[in-house]
Amino acid sequence: MARIYPFQPYRYTDKAGPLGNLVTQPYDKISPSMRARYLSLSPYNLVRVILGEAFASDNDADNVYTRANHHVTSWIADGALARDAEPGVFPYFQEFTEPDTGERLVRKGFIALGGLEDYSAGIVHRHEQTLSGPKKDRLELLRHTHAHLGQIFMLYPDPAGAVDALLDQAAAAPPEAEVADEYGAVHRVWKIAGPGAQAVQALMAEKKLLIADGHHRYETALAFRDENPGQAGADRVMMTFVNMHSPGLRILATHRLVSGIADAGFPGGFLRDAEVEFRVERIDSLGRLQQAWAVGRRTVIGAAIGDALYLLEDRTPGGSLDVQVLHERVLGKLLGIGAEAVRHEKHLRYQRGLEAAVEQARSRAVQVAFLLKPVSVGEVAETSFAGGVMPQKSTDFYPKLLSGLTIYRM
């Protein structure tokens, strides 16, 4: 059973200033220029906690983690953060424009605490492997602050939309918080307390949960729980729960950019070798590639090389995801970019947006841009619930959940 709990989060008060100056994108989506802008917006901006600045003078007593804890503690003391008086669950709606289609959508979810479960229990499922570096950093932050500052993005199956119906009822009232982010998405938060929160809790009890975003932070929370068995509240973490059948749920493709291939015969040799397992066709437009994605029953991968566009269609039908075929049989087998090189992003970068990826090839900034059809929610669920994992950056759930809307401090 999925354990869902109403909670009393800390939230920014009017004393901290406009919410748009305080909240941030998730820590791993914050570029140096974004951090600089966040720092300039407010002394209370959450970036000071989740991605603080390191200095040459840092030591065991004064470093990014000790300063993060000082910020949280002092903001509570001076009233910039205040804890809710009663527990609740928090409907969280995101209104956004889908970048690839221009469609205006609303993704509906709610923020609550979720009980931490080992993957072996079969309640919480992952779809990606994790890396040790990010987990070590997040664990140090958690050890110092004892606070979860952003939410794990969780999916749950509810084809009838029973939970969404309760969220819609709450959303008929004015939101308690509303803010637009730097990408034009509008984020709105309400609160459901008392019997309403218990009704949401009861409906969620039989659900399986699938991590959409936040694998590193989820496994960090597991590690913190295990090393602090006596810590009250360490057995749960803050999550945003979204119905995987929601019409507002979107996954964007993350295309692969390849550089540094030491092959004097590239791309001719690569294209000839690809002919063994793929039908290779030079095409005249991205529209032709998108048409093949729409009607094809086999894996279809696009390749932009200089000004040329190619379509690589797998000659054999199979059950593998397009991104797995790309990693195993194109990157690994044909180009020699194995799993270890992928983990360290050697010869490989990632790009959102078809046109942007193609432009990287046209400008000769990369040798080849491999273009992928977005993975569907059903494919992610099928892989995850069967115990499988996908290559890193196979999914890009859009938009991201803002950090700082609610804070769970143990």
BAKEMAR-874365 format. One line per field, with one value per residue (C-alpha): residue number from 1; residue in three letters; chain; x, y, z. Coordinates in nm, 4 decimals, padded with zeros to 6 digits. Layout:
seq: [NUM, ...];
type: [ala, ...];
mol: [A, ...];
px: [X, ...];
py: [Y, ...];
pz: [Z, ...];
END
This chain:
seq: [1, 2, 3, 4, 5, 6, 7, 8, 9, 10, 11, 12, 13, 14, 15, 16, 17, 18, 19, 20, 21, 22, 23, 24, 25, 26, 27, 28, 29, 30, 31, 32, 33, 34, 35, 36, 37, 38, 39, 40, 41, 42, 43, 44, 45, 46, 47, 48, 49, 50, 51, 52, 53, 54, 55, 56, 57, 58, 59, 60, 61, 62, 63, 64, 65, 66, 67, 68, 69, 70, 71, 72, 73, 74, 75, 76, 77, 78, 79, 80, 81, 82, 83, 84, 85, 86, 87, 88, 89, 90, 91, 92, 93, 94, 95, 96, 97, 98, 99, 100, 101, 102, 103, 104, 105, 106, 107, 108, 109, 110, 111, 112, 113, 114, 115, 116, 117, 118, 119, 120, 121, 122, 123, 124, 125, 126, 127, 128, 129, 130, 131, 132, 133, 134, 135, 136, 137, 138, 139, 140, 141, 142, 143, 144, 145, 146, 147, 148, 149, 150, 151, 152, 153, 154, 155, 156, 157, 158, 159, 160, 161, 162, 163, 164, 165, 166, 167, 168, 169, 170, 171, 172, 173, 174, 175, 176, 177, 178, 179, 180, 181, 182, 183, 184, 185, 186, 187, 188, 189, 190, 191, 192, 193, 194, 195, 196, 197, 198, 199, 200, 201, 202, 203, 204, 205, 206, 207, 208, 209, 210, 211, 212, 213, 214, 215, 216, 217, 218, 219, 220, 221, 222, 223, 224, 225, 226, 227, 228, 229, 230, 231, 232, 233, 234, 235, 236, 237, 238, 239, 240, 241, 242, 243, 244, 245, 246, 247, 248, 249, 250, 251, 252, 253, 254, 255, 256, 257, 258, 259, 260, 261, 262, 263, 264, 265, 266, 267, 268, 269, 270, 271, 272, 273, 274, 275, 276, 277, 278, 279, 280, 281, 282, 283, 284, 285, 286, 287, 288, 289, 290, 291, 292, 293, 294, 295, 296, 297, 298, 299, 300, 301, 302, 303, 304, 305, 306, 307, 308, 309, 310, 311, 312, 313, 314, 315, 316, 317, 318, 319, 320, 321, 322, 323, 324, 325, 326, 327, 328, 329, 330, 331, 332, 333, 334, 335, 336, 337, 338, 339, 340, 341, 342, 343, 344, 345, 346, 347, 348, 349, 350, 351, 352, 353, 354, 355, 356, 357, 358, 359, 360, 361, 362, 363, 364, 365, 366, 367, 368, 369, 370, 371, 372, 373, 374, 375, 376, 377, 378, 379, 380, 381, 382, 383, 384, 385, 386, 387, 388, 389, 390, 391, 392, 393, 394, 395, 396, 397, 398, 399, 400, 401, 402, 403, 404, 405, 406, 407, 408, 409, 410];
type: [met, ala, arg, ile, tyr, pro, phe, gln, pro, tyr, arg, tyr, thr, asp, lys, ala, gly, pro, leu, gly, asn, leu, val, thr, gln, pro, tyr, asp, lys, ile, ser, pro, ser, met, arg, ala, arg, tyr, leu, ser, leu, ser, pro, tyr, asn, leu, val, arg, val, ile, leu, gly, glu, ala, phe, ala, ser, asp, asn, asp, ala, asp, asn, val, tyr, thr, arg, ala, asn, his, his, val, thr, ser, trp, ile, ala, asp, gly, ala, leu, ala, arg, asp, ala, glu, pro, gly, val, phe, pro, tyr, phe, gln, glu, phe, thr, glu, pro, asp, thr, gly, glu, arg, leu, val, arg, lys, gly, phe, ile, ala, leu, gly, gly, leu, glu, asp, tyr, ser, ala, gly, ile, val, his, arg, his, glu, gln, thr, leu, ser, gly, pro, lys, lys, asp, arg, leu, glu, leu, leu, arg, his, thr, his, ala, his, leu, gly, gln, ile, phe, met, leu, tyr, pro, asp, pro, ala, gly, ala, val, asp, ala, leu, leu, asp, gln, ala, ala, ala, ala, pro, pro, glu, ala, glu, val, ala, asp, glu, tyr, gly, ala, val, his, arg, val, trp, lys, ile, ala, gly, pro, gly, ala, gln, ala, val, gln, ala, leu, met, ala, glu, lys, lys, leu, leu, ile, ala, asp, gly, his, his, arg, tyr, glu, thr, ala, leu, ala, phe, arg, asp, glu, asn, pro, gly, gln, ala, gly, ala, asp, arg, val, met, met, thr, phe, val, asn, met, his, ser, pro, gly, leu, arg, ile, leu, ala, thr, his, arg, leu, val, ser, gly, ile, ala, asp, ala, gly, phe, pro, gly, gly, phe, leu, arg, asp, ala, glu, val, glu, phe, arg, val, glu, arg, ile, asp, ser, leu, gly, arg, leu, gln, gln, ala, trp, ala, val, gly, arg, arg, thr, val, ile, gly, ala, ala, ile, gly, asp, ala, leu, tyr, leu, leu, glu, asp, arg, thr, pro, gly, gly, ser, leu, asp, val, gln, val, leu, his, glu, arg, val, leu, gly, lys, leu, leu, gly, ile, gly, ala, glu, ala, val, arg, his, glu, lys, his, leu, arg, tyr, gln, arg, gly, leu, glu, ala, ala, val, glu, gln, ala, arg, ser, arg, ala, val, gln, val, ala, phe, leu, leu, lys, pro, val, ser, val, gly, glu, val, ala, glu, thr, ser, phe, ala, gly, gly, val, met, pro, gln, lys, ser, thr, asp, phe, tyr, pro, lys, leu, leu, ser, gly, leu, thr, ile, tyr, arg, met];
mol: [A, A, A, A, A, A, A, A, A, A, A, A, A, A, A, A, A, A, A, A, A, A, A, A, A, A, A, A, A, A, A, A, A, A, A, A, A, A, A, A, A, A, A, A, A, A, A, A, A, A, A, A, A, A, A, A, A, A, A, A, A, A, A, A, A, A, A, A, A, A, A, A, A, A, A, A, A, A, A, A, A, A, A, A, A, A, A, A, A, A, A, A, A, A, A, A, A, A, A, A, A, A, A, A, A, A, A, A, A, A, A, A, A, A, A, A, A, A, A, A, A, A, A, A, A, A, A, A, A, A, A, A, A, A, A, A, A, A, A, A, A, A, A, A, A, A, A, A, A, A, A, A, A, A, A, A, A, A, A, A, A, A, A, A, A, A, A, A, A, A, A, A, A, A, A, A, A, A, A, A, A, A, A, A, A, A, A, A, A, A, A, A, A, A, A, A, A, A, A, A, A, A, A, A, A, A, A, A, A, A, A, A, A, A, A, A, A, A, A, A, A, A, A, A, A, A, A, A, A, A, A, A, A, A, A, A, A, A, A, A, A, A, A, A, A, A, A, A, A, A, A, A, A, A, A, A, A, A, A, A, A, A, A, A, A, A, A, A, A, A, A, A, A, A, A, A, A, A, A, A, A, A, A, A, A, A, A, A, A, A, A, A, A, A, A, A, A, A, A, A, A, A, A, A, A, A, A, A, A, A, A, A, A, A, A, A, A, A, A, A, A, A, A, A, A, A, A, A, A, A, A, A, A, A, A, A, A, A, A, A, A, A, A, A, A, A, A, A, A, A, A, A, A, A, A, A, A, A, A, A, A, A, A, A, A, A, A, A, A, A, A, A, A, A, A, A, A, A, A, A, A, A, A, A, A, A, A, A, A, A, A, A, A, A, A, A, A, A, A, A, A, A, A, A, A, A, A, A, A, A];
px: [00.0000, 00.1178, 00.1452, 00.0355, 00.0336, -00.1107, 00.1544, 00.2274, 00.4837, 00.6831, 00.5843, 00.7113, 00.5224, 00.4547, 00.7629, 00.9837, 00.8432, 00.6874, 00.6849, 00.8371, 01.1554, 01.1813, 01.1100, 01.3392, 01.3590, 01.4881, 01.8521, 01.9790, 01.8124, 01.9744, 02.2544, 02.5232, 02.3467, 02.0142, 02.1720, 02.3189, 01.9774, 01.8084, 02.0680, 02.0006, 01.6234, 01.6022, 01.8101, 01.5421, 01.5640, 01.5773, 01.8817, 02.0896, 01.9798, 01.9544, 02.2525, 02.4583, 02.7855, 03.1153, 03.4103, 03.7841, 03.7713, 03.5156, 03.5983, 03.4240, 03.2496, 03.1526, 03.0577, 02.7655, 02.5856, 02.6282, 02.5199, 02.2159, 02.1054, 02.1701, 01.9486, 01.6573, 01.6867, 01.7198, 01.4355, 01.2065, 01.3249, 01.2601, 00.9229, 01.0091, 00.9088, 00.6170, 00.4696, 00.1074, -00.1163, -00.2947, -00.1960, -00.3263, -00.2568, -00.1937, -00.3437, -00.0719, -00.1744, 00.0675, -00.0651, 00.1873, 00.2512, 00.3893, 00.7148, 00.6957, 00.3281, 00.2277, -00.0699, -00.1834, -00.2326, -00.2875, -00.1106, -00.2894, -00.1303, -00.1047, 00.1764, 00.1842, 00.4271, 00.4883, 00.6242, 00.9712, 00.9719, 01.2597, 01.2200, 01.2060, 00.8689, 00.7055, 00.5265, 00.7624, 00.9147, 01.2010, 01.2728, 01.6308, 01.9630, 02.1298, 02.4837, 02.6752, 02.7935, 02.4556, 02.3395, 02.6463, 02.5821, 02.2091, 02.2764, 02.5124, 02.2475, 01.9832, 02.2132, 02.2639, 01.9140, 01.6912, 01.4617, 01.3176, 01.3004, 01.1659, 00.9249, 00.9845, 00.7648, 00.5519, 00.3035, 00.0138, -00.2518, -00.6069, -00.7843, -01.1191, -00.9766, -01.1226, -00.8379, -00.8402, -01.2103, -01.1279, -00.8478, -01.0811, -01.3269, -01.0565, -00.9345, -01.2748, -01.1628, -00.8903, -00.5407, -00.3395, -00.0278, 00.0265, 00.3494, 00.4751, 00.8192, 01.0849, 00.9426, 00.5926, 00.4346, 00.1871, 00.1964, -00.1026, -00.1383, -00.4476, -00.4945, -00.7257, -00.7463, -00.9529, -01.1874, -01.0979, -00.7310, -00.8286, -01.0379, -00.7358, -00.5257, -00.7775, -00.8003, -00.4206, -00.3771, -00.3990, -00.1841, 00.1535, 00.3923, 00.6385, 00.9199, 00.8994, 01.1673, 01.3803, 01.5448, 01.8616, 01.6692, 01.4465, 01.7465, 01.9121, 01.6045, 01.6254, 01.9910, 01.9117, 01.6273, 01.8558, 02.1341, 01.8858, 01.6416, 01.5433, 01.4749, 01.1064, 00.9730, 01.2776, 01.0626, 00.8738, 00.9564, 00.7733, 00.6203, 00.3976, 00.1580, 00.0222, -00.2224, -00.0397, -00.3670, -00.3915, -00.4382, -00.1958, 00.0959, 00.3661, 00.7078, 00.9448, 01.2147, 01.5773, 01.7917, 02.1532, 02.4400, 02.7611, 03.1057, 03.4687, 03.4364, 03.7861, 03.6828, 03.8288, 03.5556, 03.2680, 02.9870, 03.0173, 03.1436, 02.8866, 02.5997, 02.7235, 02.7589, 02.4118, 02.2647, 02.3276, 02.0588, 01.8656, 01.6980, 01.8770, 01.6937, 01.7983, 01.4961, 01.4188, 01.2413, 01.1672, 00.8045, 00.8995, 01.0641, 00.7624, 00.5354, 00.7443, 00.7190, 00.3408, 00.2742, 00.5727, 00.5565, 00.9336, 01.2054, 01.2728, 01.5655, 01.6540, 02.0122, 02.1188, 02.4701, 02.5722, 02.2941, 02.1696, 01.8839, 01.8554, 01.5956, 01.7167, 01.4396, 01.5070, 01.4794, 01.3416, 01.0303, 01.0956, 00.9929, 01.2862, 01.2310, 01.3752, 01.6133, 01.7425, 01.8018, 01.9906, 02.2136, 02.2837, 02.2985, 02.3890, 02.5938, 02.7461, 02.7794, 02.8349, 03.0121, 03.1835, 03.0228, 02.9564, 02.7659, 03.0645, 03.1241, 02.7524, 02.7594, 03.0429, 02.8873, 03.2008, 03.1305, 02.7662, 02.5433, 02.1678, 01.9322, 01.5621, 01.3760, 01.3985, 01.4916, 01.7527, 01.9148, 01.9207, 02.0731, 02.3609, 02.4404, 02.3864, 02.6253, 02.8823, 02.8856, 02.8417, 02.9161, 02.5703, 02.2433, 02.0332, 01.6636, 01.4195, 01.0450, 00.9230, 00.8780, 00.5135, 00.3926, 00.2699, 00.6175, 00.7731, 00.5153, 00.5496, 00.9281, 00.9244, 00.6496, 00.8268, 01.1408, 01.3383, 01.5259, 01.5821, 01.8961, 01.9610, 01.7719, 01.5211, 01.2361, 01.1878, 00.8653, 00.7598, 00.7292, 00.9422, 00.8089, 00.9116, 01.1184, 01.0126, 00.6346, 00.6311, 00.9156, 00.9111, 01.1361, 01.1688];
py: [00.0000, 00.3519, 00.5535, 00.9140, 01.1698, 01.5205, 01.7487, 02.0949, 02.2464, 02.5607, 02.8187, 03.1626, 03.4482, 03.8010, 03.9131, 03.7265, 03.9246, 03.8197, 03.4432, 03.4832, 03.6143, 03.3168, 02.9858, 02.8113, 02.5363, 02.2012, 02.2193, 02.0064, 02.2355, 02.5559, 02.6874, 02.9251, 03.2193, 03.1137, 03.0892, 03.4364, 03.5729, 03.3926, 03.5286, 03.8818, 03.8552, 03.8207, 03.7380, 03.4745, 03.3014, 02.9237, 02.8845, 02.9861, 02.6618, 02.4090, 02.5258, 02.7609, 02.9204, 02.7564, 02.9744, 02.9112, 02.9832, 02.7067, 02.4692, 02.2100, 02.4789, 02.7100, 02.5657, 02.5405, 02.2886, 02.4720, 02.7947, 02.6210, 02.5134, 02.8641, 03.0139, 02.7801, 02.8284, 03.2065, 03.2456, 03.0568, 03.2653, 03.5974, 03.4934, 03.4657, 03.0991, 02.9866, 02.6441, 02.5751, 02.5533, 02.2364, 01.9491, 01.9149, 01.8055, 02.0729, 02.0635, 02.1880, 02.2807, 02.3896, 02.5732, 02.5707, 02.5723, 02.2481, 02.3570, 02.1204, 02.1749, 02.5117, 02.3464, 02.5114, 02.2497, 02.2124, 01.9393, 01.8566, 01.7048, 01.7449, 01.7827, 01.5549, 01.3328, 00.9833, 00.6950, 00.5856, 00.2342, 00.0172, -00.0708, -00.4383, -00.3795, -00.3288, -00.0075, 00.2621, 00.1965, 00.3709, 00.4011, 00.5349, 00.4411, 00.6983, 00.8342, 00.8485, 01.2109, 01.3873, 01.1563, 01.2366, 01.6106, 01.5865, 01.3627, 01.6211, 01.8887, 01.6683, 01.5820, 01.9504, 02.0892, 01.7894, 01.9396, 01.8382, 02.1569, 02.0278, 01.7495, 01.4095, 01.3871, 01.0741, 00.9188, 00.6973, 00.5118, 00.6457, 00.6065, 00.7001, 01.0312, 00.9977, 01.1915, 01.4578, 01.5164, 01.6081, 01.8360, 02.0115, 02.0792, 02.2527, 02.4447, 02.6102, 02.8528, 03.1174, 02.9666, 03.0237, 03.0768, 03.1625, 03.2316, 03.2294, 03.0821, 03.1871, 02.9536, 03.0990, 02.8166, 02.9337, 02.7416, 02.7478, 02.5875, 02.5260, 02.3402, 02.0522, 01.9846, 01.7650, 01.5048, 01.6148, 01.5327, 01.1990, 01.1219, 01.1815, 00.9669, 00.6812, 00.6914, 00.6725, 00.3760, 00.1080, 00.2857, 00.1888, 00.4823, 00.5549, 00.8080, 01.0483, 01.2934, 01.2913, 00.9484, 01.0868, 01.2702, 00.9691, 00.7399, 01.0089, 01.0123, 00.6325, 00.6591, 00.9284, 00.7163, 00.4164, 00.6070, 00.7847, 00.5158, 00.7220, 01.0452, 01.1325, 01.1903, 01.0474, 00.7661, 00.9988, 01.2546, 01.5386, 01.4402, 01.5804, 01.3103, 01.3246, 01.0848, 00.9094, 00.9187, 01.2986, 01.4739, 01.7433, 01.5044, 01.5550, 01.4012, 01.5833, 01.4110, 01.4608, 01.4368, 01.3183, 01.5342, 01.3497, 01.5064, 01.4022, 01.0844, 01.0083, 00.8545, 00.9966, 00.8224, 00.9765, 00.9995, 00.7713, 00.4709, 00.5150, 00.5310, 00.2216, 00.0277, 00.1387, -00.0156, -00.3622, -00.3250, -00.0171, 00.1070, 00.4375, 00.7052, 01.0619, 01.2853, 01.6447, 01.7682, 01.7097, 01.6674, 01.3454, 01.2185, 01.3124, 01.1355, 00.8190, 00.8480, 00.8829, 00.5779, 00.3516, 00.0266, -00.0081, 00.1994, 00.5161, 00.7430, 01.0679, 01.1747, 01.5275, 01.5397, 01.8830, 02.0008, 01.6467, 01.4673, 01.0893, 00.8444, 00.5184, 00.2581, -00.0673, -00.3596, -00.5913, -00.5240, -00.5613, -00.4579, -00.2280, 00.1427, 00.3768, 00.5298, 00.1830, 00.0951, 00.4216, 00.3641, -00.0045, -00.0458, 00.2984, 00.4761, 00.1609, -00.0792, 00.1579, 00.4512, 00.2833, 00.5125, 00.2587, 00.2809, 00.4132, 00.6928, 00.7790, 00.7991, 01.0515, 01.2292, 01.1624, 01.2511, 01.3031, 01.5982, 01.6351, 01.8804, 01.9562, 02.0603, 01.9159, 02.2398, 02.3248, 01.9822, 02.0036, 02.3515, 02.2115, 01.9807, 02.2464, 02.4843, 02.2038, 02.2446, 01.8641, 01.5817, 01.4282, 01.4992, 01.1903, 01.2765, 01.0779, 01.0459, 01.1286, 00.8278, 00.7766, 00.7568, 00.4048, 00.2955, 00.4394, 00.2634, -00.0681, -00.0627, 00.0482, -00.1811, -00.4744, -00.3943, -00.2460, 00.0817, 00.3163, 00.5034, 00.8277, 01.1298, 00.9117, 01.1225, 01.4972, 01.5601, 01.9172, 02.1543, 02.0927, 02.1219, 02.4434, 02.4178, 02.6324, 02.6174, 02.3947, 02.2771, 01.9637, 01.9939, 01.6910];
pz: [00.0000, -00.0776, 00.2431, 00.1863, 00.4673, 00.5044, 00.6552, 00.7944, 00.5580, 00.6072, 00.3473, 00.2561, 00.4205, 00.2961, 00.4898, 00.2421, -00.0507, -00.3836, -00.4357, -00.7824, -00.6181, -00.3833, -00.5612, -00.8102, -01.0668, -00.9265, -00.8196, -01.1088, -01.3653, -01.2349, -01.4580, -01.3242, -01.4886, -01.3376, -00.9932, -01.0284, -01.1185, -00.8300, -00.5874, -00.7113, -00.6647, -00.2875, 00.0219, 00.0877, -00.2501, -00.1997, -00.4233, -00.1206, 00.0414, -00.2412, -00.4496, -00.2367, -00.3388, -00.2438, -00.1431, -00.1244, 00.2492, 00.3185, 00.6040, 00.8205, 01.0239, 00.7378, 00.3996, 00.1587, 00.3812, 00.7128, 00.5464, 00.3986, 00.7459, 00.8819, 00.6112, 00.6840, 01.0603, 01.0425, 00.7912, 01.0269, 01.3215, 01.1497, 01.0078, 00.6382, 00.6630, 00.8770, 00.9440, 00.8580, 01.1646, 01.0495, 00.8228, 00.4709, 00.1174, -00.1427, -00.4932, -00.7296, -01.0860, -01.3581, -01.6642, -01.9476, -02.3203, -02.4632, -02.6326, -02.9306, -03.0204, -02.8719, -02.6998, -02.3740, -02.1007, -01.7266, -01.5310, -01.2063, -00.8987, -00.5248, -00.2725, 00.0328, 00.2167, 00.0886, 00.2915, 00.1853, 00.0451, -00.0730, -00.4386, -00.3417, -00.1706, -00.5106, -00.4095, -00.5394, -00.8817, -01.0631, -01.4327, -01.4253, -01.2738, -01.0489, -01.0109, -00.6827, -00.7121, -00.6946, -00.4139, -00.2016, -00.2399, -00.1623, 00.1395, 00.2911, 00.2424, 00.4064, 00.6967, 00.7730, 00.7138, 00.7991, 00.5359, 00.1994, -00.0048, -00.3371, -00.4208, -00.5728, -00.8858, -00.8505, -01.0949, -00.9919, -01.1964, -01.1661, -01.5024, -01.3457, -01.2185, -00.8680, -00.7039, -00.9756, -00.9049, -00.5442, -00.6589, -00.9033, -00.6211, -00.4195, -00.7246, -00.7671, -00.4941, -00.5404, -00.4999, -00.1851, -00.3962, -00.7620, -00.9467, -01.3071, -01.3728, -01.6221, -01.8896, -01.8758, -01.6738, -01.4097, -01.0821, -00.8447, -00.5018, -00.2849, 00.0433, 00.1400, 00.5152, 00.7454, 00.5928, 00.2393, 00.2970, 00.4483, 00.1391, -00.0862, 00.1465, 00.1284, -00.2532, -00.2821, -00.0489, -00.3192, -00.5779, -00.7154, -00.7408, -01.0205, -00.9869, -01.2807, -01.1604, -00.8476, -00.8428, -00.6799, -00.4080, -00.3408, -00.2921, -00.0801, 00.1433, 00.1718, 00.2769, 00.5345, 00.6758, 00.7093, 00.8867, 01.1196, 01.2373, 01.5437, 01.3550, 01.3626, 01.0123, 00.8340, 00.6945, 00.4606, 00.1940, 00.0183, -00.3154, -00.5862, -00.7071, -01.0648, -01.2277, -01.5117, -01.7087, -01.6785, -02.0173, -01.9012, -01.8497, -02.1120, -02.1744, -02.4093, -02.6083, -02.5127, -02.8245, -02.8262, -02.9591, -03.0464, -03.0888, -03.0907, -03.2987, -03.4262, -03.7592, -04.0780, -04.2771, -04.0828, -04.1761, -04.4802, -04.2890, -04.0158, -04.2653, -04.4485, -04.1222, -04.0135, -04.3305, -04.1835, -03.9165, -04.0264, -04.3384, -04.3946, -04.5920, -04.6594, -04.5986, -04.6860, -04.3720, -04.0062, -04.1119, -04.2901, -03.9690, -03.7582, -04.0056, -03.9692, -03.5903, -03.6125, -03.8314, -03.7806, -03.5870, -03.5698, -03.4087, -03.6084, -03.5198, -03.6913, -03.7589, -03.8512, -03.9955, -04.1208, -04.3512, -04.4171, -04.2446, -04.2297, -04.1085, -03.9520, -03.9356, -03.7537, -03.9940, -03.7246, -03.5148, -03.1448, -02.7981, -02.7249, -02.6739, -02.9360, -02.6801, -02.5860, -02.9510, -02.9970, -02.6948, -02.7491, -03.1264, -03.2575, -02.9919, -02.8468, -03.1401, -03.4336, -03.2671, -02.9719, -02.7105, -02.4368, -02.1102, -01.9152, -02.1663, -02.1551, -01.7747, -01.7928, -02.0940, -02.3007, -02.6663, -02.5656, -02.4757, -02.4506, -02.6187, -02.5801, -02.8971, -03.2491, -03.4241, -03.1620, -03.1984, -03.5787, -03.5616, -03.3553, -03.6485, -03.9178, -03.7435, -03.7151, -03.3374, -03.3221, -03.5645, -03.5435, -03.3636, -03.3033, -03.2910, -03.0799, -03.0579, -02.7049, -02.4795, -02.3804, -02.0217, -02.0977, -02.2086, -01.8932, -01.6746, -01.8580, -01.8229, -01.4595, -01.3284, -01.4939, -01.2948, -01.5834, -01.6134, -01.9059, -02.0155, -01.8320, -01.9652, -02.1478, -02.0137, -01.9762, -01.7885, -01.8620, -01.6842, -01.3773, -01.0225, -00.8512, -00.5330, -00.2380, -00.2680, 00.0404, 00.2677, 00.4822, 00.7853, 01.0108];
END
